[in-house]
Amino acid sequence: MSDTPIRFAVVGCGHIGKRHAEMVMRNPEAELAALADTKKRGDLGLEAYDVPYFTDLTQMLAEVPDIDVVNICTPNGLHAAQSLAALEHRKHVVCEKPMGLSKANCENVIFKALQMSRHVFCVMQNRYSPPSVWLKEMIDERRLGDIFLVDINCYWNRDERYYKGDGWKGTADLDGGTLFTQFSHFIDIMYWLFGDIENIHGRFADFTHKGITAFEDSGIVNFDFVNGGVGSLNYSTSVWGQNLESSMTIIGSKGSIKVGGQYMNNVEYCHVDGYEMPELPPSGPANDYGAYKGSAANHHFVIQNVIDTIKNRNVATTNALEGLKVVEIIERIYKERDQAKP
């Protein structure tokens, strides 16, 4: 296995699917084996990828038997079912966020992965950003002492142009909600650093997306951390014109930190007892969707981690249980939202 390339197939050939395919092709230990999407190949701009193309996942799995890994890059509501299909054929799975739109769907995927002895890798590429890596070290080493308060602010622009693109964004069954599509990366970072939450209370509103999406565009959520301390998540996709920020402020007994910028990619404040802030490597660029920008473009790290894990050189950066926990946290926040509806 050590000298044999890992063969990947990408399902869903939009912007993120093409990024996965490109990162596979650039990796000397990987091969791109196939592509799949429901659209005609000629409509997707896939000229750079000289591999078999399918409009049916089941057909691809049947006709290209030597696939090692299936990368799921389709609309959110398809992730769990397509992961199950790949696992049924004994393929490892790389699943773009979110892993599913319910805890129950994620549990089904985890059960099947255990049954088939295959890995499920959840794409949470923000964990590779230098400020995130540094924050993880600071928290794991308890340099801030006891955590008192964590404040997360995610303020982005997603207007009518964004939701009129390919039809699935903004729908209840395929998109699922703002926290699933726009801000699950930041909930993942919160969970990765501080663990689970409880005592969730929230207020939600739809300011600029009435008639465009099936869900809220803004929320103010307060909660307690199971491990101690309190937190808040404030989010909106109603920012005018362009993204404003994604930031995290941490107040501890021995110091305070703020990581900000549009994508939580800059350390804006660090005042910690007996600690001098090091110079971090530069953060990667954001994913570019034309009129919109997304989270960090760190997918090359994801592909390398998949290869290293399959070849027993490392462990999954974001495993299936962590993917499930992010979905479960969002599900509990949205339960609070739905209970508040008249």
N, C-alpha and C positions, 0 to 999 in steps of 0.2 A: 504493500500500500504506500510506502514512503516515497517511491519513485513514480507511482502511477498518478496522473492528474485526476483531480476530483472533477467529475462531470456535472455541470449545472444546467437546469432548464428553468427558464423564466416564464411565469404565467402572468399576463397583464403587461402590455408593452407601451404604456404611457410614459410620462417623464421619469418616474421612479423606476419602472421596469427597465427602461433603456439604461438608466444609471447602473442598475444591477448587472445588466448584460455587459456594459462597458468595463466595469470593475472586474468581472470574471475574465474577460478577454485580456485585460492588462496583467493579470496575475499568472506568473509562469507555472504555478502548480495547479492551475484550473483550466478547464475547457468548457466552452459554451456548446451544449449538445442540442438544444432545441428552444424554440419560442412558441408561445401560445397566446392568443387573444381572440375575442369574439368578432373583431373587425377584420376586414380584408387586409392582407399583408401590405398591399400597395397604398393603403390609406394611412399607414403608421410610420412611414419614413424609416424603414429597417434595412436600407441598402447596405449598411456597414456590417450586417450580421449574416454571413453565408452559412446558415444552419437550417435544418428542417423547421417548417412553420405549420402550426395547427390552429384550427378554430375550435377545437374540442379537447379539453384536458384529458378525458378518458382515452381518447384516441392516441394522444401523445404518449401517455403512460403505457399503452399497449404496444405501440409501434417503435418506441425508442427505449428498449428494456435496460440499457446500460447507463441510465441516469442515476447519479448518486444523490443529488440534492435538487429539490424543487423550490424555487423562490416564488412566493405568493405576493404579487404586487398589484392586486385587483382592488375593486371597491371594498370597503370595510366589511360589509355584510356578507361577503363571499369568503372571507378568510378562513373561518372555521371549517366549513364544508369542504373547501378545496384542500386544506391541510389534511383533513381526514382521508380524502381520496388519495393523496400522495402517500400518506402513511400506510394505507391499505396495500399499496404496491411496494412497501418496504423501502421507501425513500426518506432520507432526512428532509426536514422542512426548514426553510428560512421564511418567516412571516413578517411582512411589514406591519407596523402598528395600525390599529390595535389587533391583538391576537384573535379577538372575537368581539361580539357586541353584547355578550352576557357571560357571567361566570360559568353557567351550566355548559355553554358551548366550549369554553376553554377547558373545562374539566373533561369533556368528551375527547378533546384533542390530546390532553395529557395521558388519559387512560390508554388511547390507541398507541401513542408513542411508547409507553411502557410495554404494552403488549407486543409491539413489533421490534422493541429494542432499537429505537431510532431517536435521534435528537430533534428537538424543535427549538430553533433559534429565533428569538423575537428581536426585531430590528429597533433598537433604541440607541441610535448612533450618537446622540448628544453626550452619552457617557464617555466618549472618546475626546471630547473637547478639553483642551488644557485646563480651563477653569474648573470643569467638572471633576477631572482627575485630581486636581489639587484640593478641591473641596472634600472629596472622599477621603483623602489622606488626613486632612485637618480634623474631620469628624471621627475617623477611625482611631486617630491618635489622641482624641479628646483634648485637643489644644484649646478649644473654646470652653472647656469645663462642662457644666450642666447646661443643656439647651433650654432656654426660657421661651423664646418666641421665634417663629419662622414665618416670614411674610413673602408670598409669591404673587407677583403682578405680571399678567400676560395681556398686553393690549395691542391687538393687531387690526389690520384692515382687510376685510373680505367683503366686497360689495357685490352688486348685481352682476358685474362682468364675470366674477369668479364662479358664481353658481349657475350661470348659463352655459358653461363650458361643455361638459360631456354628459350632463343629464343626471348623474347619480349624486353629486354633491348637494347637500341640503335635504335629502330624503331620509325618512325615519328608518327604512329598512336597509339601505345600502351605505349611508353616511353614519347615522346614529346620533350625531350631536357634536357640538363645538368641542367638548372636552375629549371626545374620541379622535376627531380629525385634526384639530389645530393644536390642542394643548396637552395631549397624553404624554408627550416627551417630558414635560416639566413635572407632571405628576409622577412619572417614573423616576426622575432625579430626586424628587422629594422622598419617595418611598425607599429608594436606594440609599439615601443618606440617613434618614430618620426613622424608617420603619412604618408600621401601620398606623391608621388614625381611627378615632372613635368620636362619639358625641358630635355628630355632624349637624350643622345648622346653616341654612342658606337662604338667600333671596335671589330671584332670577327675573330677567326681563328680556323682552324682544323689542329693541329700539328701532332698528333700521332694516330688519329682515322679514317683516310681516308679508306673507304672500310669496316669499322667496325660499324660505326654509321651513321645515316642520318642527323647529325647536328654537330655544332661546339663543340670543347672541351674547348675553352678558350675565355674569353672576358674581355674587359676593358670598364666599363660603368660609365658615369658621369651624374649627374642630380642635380636639386634643390629640396629641401623640400618645400612643400606648406606652412608649418608652419615656414619657415625661415631656412637659412643655406644651405650649399651645401654638396653633398655626392658623393661617388664613390664605385663601386663594381668591384673588380678584382677577376676573378675566372679561375680555370683550373683543368681539370682532367688528365693533362699530366705530373704530377709530377712523377719522376722516383721512383719505388720501393715501396714507402709507402706514406701515407698522410703526408703533411707538417704542415699545420695549417688552422684553421678557426679563424679569429680574427676581432675585431671591435675596432677602435680607435675613441674616441670622444673628440673633442676640443670645449670647451665652454668658455664664458667670465669669469667664476669663477673657472675654473679648467679643468683638462684633465684626461681621463681614457683610459686604454687599457685592453680589455679582450681577451685573446689569448688561446694558446694550440691548439691541433689538432681539438678540437670540441667546441671552444669558452667556455672552461670550467675552465679557470684559470684567475684570476685578476692579470695582469702583471704590471700594473702601475695605481696608484691613487694619484693625487696631486690636492686637491680641497680646496679652501679657507675655513678655519675654520672647517675642517672635518678630523676626524681620522678614517682610514679604519678599520672596524670591522673584526673579524675572521669569515669567512663564513663556513657553513657546507660543508663537502666534496661533490664533484660532483659525480654522479653515473657513472658507466662504460659506454663505448660506446657499441652500438649494434655490435655484433661480427658475421661477415659473413664468417668466416674462414680466407681466404687470405686478407679480406678487413674489415675495421672498418667503422661504420656509426655514426649517431648522438646518443645522449644520450638515454639510455635504461630506460626511465621514464614512461613506459606504465601503470604501476600500478596506478600512479597518474591520468592518463587519465580515466581508468575504474572507479576509485572512484569518479571522478568528474561527470561522466555520471550518476552514481547511486545517488549522492547527488542532481544533478539537477532534475532528474526525481522524486525524493522524496521531491522536493521543499525545500531542505536544502541549495542550492547554485545555482549559475548560470554557464553556460558553459564557460570553460576557453578560448576556441577558438570557437566562434560561426560561423554560415554559412556565414554571411556577411564578416567577417574577412578572412575566407577561400576564398571567391570570390575575395577579394581585392588582396590577394597574387597572385592568378591566373591572375588577370587583370594587375597587375604590370609586371609580367613575359611576358604576351602577348604583352604589349607595348614595352618592351625591345626587344622582338623578332621581332616586327614589324620594329624596327630600324635595326635589323640584316638583315631581309629579303629585306628591301629597298636598303641596301648596296650591295646586291649580283649583280654580272654582268648579 
